[in-house]
């Protein structure tokens, strides 16, 4: 229990745009000051470490409206290095201020650039001035407790009459209260986990309300998002029942909560007979598949016995990215990677379908190099030209078609027909597109790895495509 002196009050300090306002020279100075603690986590010497940090700070590029810009001040938003550097600067700043104030600060907590402090009534502005004098670019705003209450992040701090601090889960007055709606097109496990997370947060962050009051808060928020009363009560009861001796995994809570709610949720109950052993758990692989009601769950259930070390999660088909117009500048197609592409033949209706994990322009350079090598062998044939042409013919179906038919491919008309963030999915995507393309120069061997299970699905897709035409 935190207790503050009677003549102290609670205040919160917040930095305005910390990441973009940290001077680069301040970052380097702070690294040097904190090097004794930093070097315990790395074998790199100080000079090389600083050189690497400076390289990252001085090479933060971004593109806007077809122009490339270099960030000249501060650390880049979204860079994985920025939070680490900001934390180092904030720690040094706090230590410096604490040493220079003539009074004790009994309470000081930090979350990135948000601070909560307990200060004397008449020293708030003095302390704020000390924080703001550390560096002209790092400036704080202050909020003082009102009616013995002070919001901090998603917690409301309440100073009691005995000067102890109690807490309460807090949401801003402008908050919509919107969570994942119960009727949304998402897997039931995802909806259950959203509800469980709310229950956990309200319970963990609230110390000044009874269990019934907490239950009322949870009930109101979940009911606002159309969660059934029976499900809300079941989740709350299970959570409080298991909380004192919590030996049950969240997945088991989810399974129990879903029992007898709907037919859909009954299939979510964990099959304990297929749970991996301790040795298997060390090699667990995680994969995701699109969420299609009933089908996705049946696929997961069918694969579980044969792949006990693979855990499947379901992802929604409709995403924010698919619904909203992208605001970032598009990447040139020839600079994109992890794609399936199609190259038309100039002399017939066939096309070559391929894949690449590198940039598309790099892969096309390889095709162009093979074609140039063939032309060179035919224009000035060396003694073993036939053998070299035979070896060249085996590289890709594209060069095989070029050599056998004498046709040319329009490399400049290459189109991207599919893409994947996971390079491991590219071979399967490539085989599917080859199988569903009627006029292609690709070999039969290019689709030998395609399981016959996909035949019916691909046939249906092909039928729909031709019906639209």
N, C-alpha and C positions, 0 to 999 in steps of 0.2 A: 504494500500500500504506500503510495507516494503522499508525503505531507510537505506542505510549503509553509514558511513563516507567515505570521499574521500581517506583517506590513509589506508583503510581496503580492504581486498579481501575475496572472498568466498572460503571456503575449506570444504572438507568432510572427516570425520574420520570413519573408519570401523574396527570392531574387527574381528580378525582371530579366527574362531570357538569359539564363546563366550560360548555356552552351555557346551561344553566338557572341557573348560579351566577355569571354575569357581571353585576355591578351596572350599571344603565343610565348612572349618572353617570360610572362608570369608562370606559365606551365613549366617551362624549362627550369626556372629558378626553384619552383616547388619540388620538381623531381630531384634536383641536386640536394635540397634541404632534407628530403625524405629518403635519400639513397640508402642509408644504413638499413632501413626496414625493407626497401624495395629489393635490394640485392639478395636478400635471403630467398627470394622466389625465382631467381634467374641466374644463369651462368654467364650472361652477357656482361661485359664491362661497361662502365658508365658512359664512356665516349661513344661506343657503338649504340648503346641504348638511346642516348640523346639524338644521335644521328638518325636512328629509325623513327623516333617520335617526330622529329623535325620534318622528315620526308613525308610522313603521313599528314602533318599539319599543312605543309606547303603544297600538297598535291590533291586538294579536295576540289574536284571539278563537278560541274553539273551543266545540263543543257536546258535551255529555255527558248522556245520559238526559233529553233534551228541555229541558235548561237551557243557556243560553249563558254562558260564563265569559270573563273578561278576564284575561290573564296580567299580573300586577303586578310580577313580578321576573324578571330574566334575559332571555335571548333565546329565541325560540320554536324548538322542535325542528321540523325540516323546512322552516323558512323559508330561502329562498336567500340572505338577507342574513346569517343567523347565522354561517355559516362564515367569511365575510369579516371580520366584526366580531371574532370569536374570534381570528382570525389576527393582526389588528392588536394586540389586547390581549396575546397571547402573545409577539409580537415585542418589544413594549415591556417586558414583564415580564422577558424573557431579557436584554435589553440592560441593564436596571436592575440585575439580580442580578450580571451579569458585572462591572459597574463597581464593585460593592460588596464583592466577595470579594477577599481579599489574596493570591490565588494564581492561576496560569494554568490555564485549562481547555482542554487541547489538543484534545479531541474533544467536540463538541456538535452533535447532529443532532436535527431536529424533524420530526414528522409530526402535524399538527393539534395535539393536546394530549399526544402521547407524545414524551418526550425520552430520548435516550441520551447519557450523559456519561462522561467519564473524570475521576475525582477522586482526590485523595490519600486514602490509607487512613483517616486520622484526621479527614477533613473532610466525611464524607458527611452526618452529622446536622447539622453547621453549615450546609452548603449547603442541605439540605432546609428548615431553619429560615428561611433567607434567602428561599427561594422562597415559603414559606407566609406570610411576613410582608408580602409585597407587598400582599395584600388578604385580609381575613378570610374572604371567601366562596370564594376560589380556593385550594383546598388540594390538595397533592400527596401521593401515596404513593410509596414507594421500593422498588426491588428491586435487590439487590446480586448480583454474579456469584457463582456457586457452582461450585467445581471448574474455575475459569477459563472458565466458560461462562455466557452470559446471553441468554435469549430476548428478542427485540424484534420485535413484530408477527409476520410469518411467516418471520423469519430468526433463526438461532441464531448469536450472535457468540462466537467462540472465541479466547481470548488464547493465543498460542503462546509457546514458551520464549524466543524472541528478541523478545518483546513486540509482535510484529505481530499484526494481527487478521485471521483468516480467517472465512468465513461458510459457512452451511449452510442449505438450505431446511428449514423447521421447521413442524411442526404440533403442536398441544397434545395431551397424552396422552388427553384426553377426546374428541378429534376422532374422528368416526365414519369418516372417510376416504371418505365417500360422494360420488360425482360423478354426472353424468348417466349413468345406466346404458345400456349398449350396446343392450339389448333394449327400451328405453323407446320410446314412440310419438312420436318426434321426427325431424326431417329428419336424414339421414346427415351433412350438412355441419355441423350443430350438434354432433353427437357428435364428429366429427373435430376441430372447433375446440376443444372442451373438452379433448381429449387433447393437442392441440398446445400449448394454453396451459399445461397442467401440465408438459409437456416444457420449454417455454421458461422457466417460473418455476424449476423445479428446477435447470436448467442455469445460468441467470443468477444465482441466489442461492447457488450452491454453489461454493466455491473450494478446499475442503479434501479433496475426494474425486476419484478418478479417473473417467474416462468410464464404465468398466464398473460402478463403484459407483453412479454416477448412474443408469445404465441400469437397474440392479437396483431402485432406489427407484421409478423411474417404472413399471417393469414390475409391481411388486407392487401399486401403487395402481390402475393401470388394470385389472389382472387381477381385483382385488377387485370392480371394477364391470363384470365380464363382457366386457371388450374382448378380441377374439381375439388370440392370440399373434402371428399373421402380420401383423395390422394394427399392433400395437404396435411390432414390429420394423421394419416398413416406415416408420412415422412417425419413429421415432428415427433410423434410417439416413438418411432424407431430410433431417431437420433438421440433423444433423451434417455431411452432405455439402454442403448449401447454406450453412451458417453462415459459413465463412471468406470466401466471395465471394457474399454474399446478394443476388443480383439477381433472384431469383424471388419473385413475389408469393405471399402465403399461399394465395390461391385456387388457384394452380398446384400448390402442395404438396399441397393437399387433393385436387385432381383426380388427381395421380399416386398418392397414397396409396390412393385408393379403387379404382384400376384392378385388375381381376381378383379383387376380394375377393368381391363378390356381384353379381348381375345388377342389383340396385337401385342400387349405387354406380356402375355403368358409365355411367349417364345423367348423372352429375354432372360429367363431364369438361368442362372449359371449351372452348367453341367459339370459337377465336381469330378465326375469320373474321367474327364478329359483334361484336368488341370495338369500342367507340366510339373515335373519334379524339380528339386532344388538345383540339380545339375543342368537341367534344361533352361531354368530361369535365367541362368547366366548368359545364354545364347539366344534370348528371345528377339525376334524380329517383328517390327511393327509395319503394317501396311494398311492402306485405306481403299475402300471401294465406294462407288456412288450409291446413295441411298435410294432404293426402290422398295416400297412397302412389300412385305412378305418375301419377295425374291431375294433381297439382300440378306435377310436373316436365314433363309434356307441355304444360301450359298455358304454363309459363315458356319452354319451348323454342319454342312456336308464336308467342309474342308478341315474342320477342327480335329477329327480323329487322325487324319493323315499328316497334318501339319501342327503338332502340339506346341511347337516353339514359335509359331507365327500368330500374332494377335491382329485381328482385323477390326478396324473402326469404320463407321459409315460417315461419309461426307455429303452434304447437300449438293444437289445438281445445280440449283439456282444460287448464285453467289452475288455479292454486292458488285464485284467486278463485271459480271455479265449483265447487270441491270443498269449501271451508271456509265456514262460516257467517260472514257479515260482522259485525264487532263495533262498527262505527261506527253512529251514529244515522242512520236513513234520511232522505234529503232529501225534503221534501214534493214530490209529483209535479208540482204546479203551479209549483214553483220550479226544476224541472229544465229543462235546455236541450239542444239537439241531439237532438230526439226526433221520432218519427212518432206522430201521435195520431189517435184516432177519436172523432167526436161523433155520437151517435145522434139520429135525428129522433123527436120526440114523437108525430108523427101518421102515421108509416109505418115500415116495417121497414128503410128505407135508413139509411145513415150517411155522413158526410163524413170523408174521410181527408186529412190535411194534414201538413206538416212545419214545423219552426221551429228556427232556431239561437239564438233568444232564449229567455228563460224562458217556459214554457207559458202562465203567467197573462198575460204581455204579449201573446202572440198571441191568446189568447181575448178580451182587451180589444179587440183590433182587430175581431174578428168581432162582438162585442157593439156596438161603435160603428157598424158597417155596418148592423146590424139596427135600432138606434135611429134612425139617419139615415133608413132606409126608412119606419119608423113615423111619423116626423115629416113626411116628404114626403106620406104618405097622409092624415094627420090634418088638416094645414093645407097643402094643395098650393099652391106658388108658381106663377107664370105658366109657367115652363119645367119643371114637375115631371116630365113624361114623359121629357124628355131626361136629367135628372139620375138618374131611376130606371134608364134604359137604361145609363148609364155605371156606375152602382152595380152593376148586374146582372153586368157583365163582370169585377168584381174577383175573386170566388171562386165556385166551384160551390155553396158553402153559401148565400150570399146569393141566388144565381140560383134555387136550389130554393125558398128562402123566398118570393121575389117571385112566381115562377110558380105555385107550388102553394099558397101561403098557409100553409105549415107552419112550426112552431117547432122549433128544435133545443135539446136539453138540454145546454147548455154546462157545467152543473155535474156532468154524468155523463161528461165527457170522460175517455178512457182512453189511456194511453201503450201503444202496441203494438210499438214498436221504438225503438232508440236507437243512436247511433254517436258515438265520441269524435272522429271526423273529420267535419267539416261537409260536406266534399266528397262524402261517401258518401250523404248524406241524400236527394238527388233520386232516385238509383237505388233506394234502399230504398222511398221513397214510391211510385214507379211499380210496383214489385213488389207492394206491398201493395194498391194500387188494382186491379192486374190480377188478383190472387187473391181479391178480395172480390166476391161475386156481387151483393150489393145495396148499391150505392153511388151517391151523387148526383154523383160526379166525372165530368167530361167525358171524351170519348174523346181529346181533345187532351192531357189530363194524362198519357197513357202513350205518346204518339207517339215520345218519345225512347228507349223501351225496345227494345233490340235483340232481334230474333227468336230469337237464340241462347238467350235465357232461357225461351222458351216451353215447351220440354220439361221443364225443371227445375221451373218454376212449376206446370205441370200435374201433375207427380208429387207435389209438396208438397200441392197442393189435394186430390188423390186420397187421400193419407195422412190429411189432416185430416178428410175426410168419412168415411173408413173408421173412424176412432176414434170419431166421433160415433155 
